Amino acid sequence: MAEAISAALPTRDQVVPSRKRVKLPPWLEVAKPRLIPLLLATTLGGMALTEGWPLSSPRLVCTLGGGALASAAAGVLNCLWEQDLDSRMARTSGRALPSGRLSPTSAFIGAIACTLAAAMLLVSGVNCLAAGLSLLGLCSYVLLYTALLKPRTTQNIVIGGVAGAIPPLVGAAAATGHVGLGGWWLFALVMVWTPAHFWALALLLREDYRAVGIPMLPVVKGPVVTARAIRRYGWATVLLSGFGVLALPTGGVFYGMMLLPFNGRLIQMVQRLSVDPDSLTAAKGLFRWSILYLFGICLLLILSRTDLASGFDQHVMFGLQQLPLV
């Protein structure tokens, strides 16, 4: 019976179709390059929330390059730590390390090289704070989430989500040399966004996690409890996202108005899953939209710092001042 259920559930390849079409070289596969663009987007979002925006081209390139290298190193170390686990799951047994297409020694050397390159690039081209935060993100992902929390608690992604929330702090530090309230706001937003995003994927892959004893929330508590938790974090994400109006140095009104359809769609997807927690279609839809949602938030933050957005804010404020007092 369990085998029939497992066979009926989609694999990660089916959840993310691009994985079926693109076969990466082993050395690139272990770096998990598909995760990097979203991390860099939140880095840019952290920059846009500061008075230091826009950054000079050299500093921008060094920040994004260093962040990409640190993320790649974290991905490789994650694959090294979990290679035995991956070898026991059908959907991951063909990965570079468990399949033998890449040796652990080569992967480890690559991870160390990426880490050193990231540190050198960030220290020399940005500042020590940005470099330190990037290395903190790497350590959080590998040690806090992968090694400590993931195999032990259903709240692994809630606490371990700190690793994915650090890039906005890196961006803010790169722009100004310190982390202001705007950077901490985006850090908090990514933290509360992460559980709903990840648990939607975990609903799709819960039998894989069950097979190897990973206590993801859908495995331990089931789809109904997971859908309720996703709804709570979804609403928290929507509420917290509104504070970007205050966190932005300029363009807050523009951001607030453009944010409405993003939040409306997120709530719609969350509610759809709440009505039918066993729906794989609803879980897949929420997982995909949550990725677009965070990309959209970061894009709105950048657009809000343009002259066009500032002019829009001024027109709105002028219009409000002309309204007759009751």
Secondary structure by P-SEA (a helix, b strand, c coil): caaaaaaacccccccccccccccccaaaaaacccccaaaaaaaaaaaaacccccccaaaaaaaaaaaaaaaaaaaaaaaaaaaaaaaacccccccccccccccaaaaaaaaaaaaaaaaaaaaacccaaaaaaaaaaaaaaccccccccccccccccccccccccaaaaaaaaaacccccaaaaaaaaaaaaacaaaaaaaaaacaaaaaaaccccccccccaaaaaaaaaaaaaaaaaaaaccccccccaaaaaaaaaaaaaaaaaaaaaaaaaccccaaaaaaaaaaaaaaaaaaaaaaaaaacaaaaaaaaaaaaaaaacccc
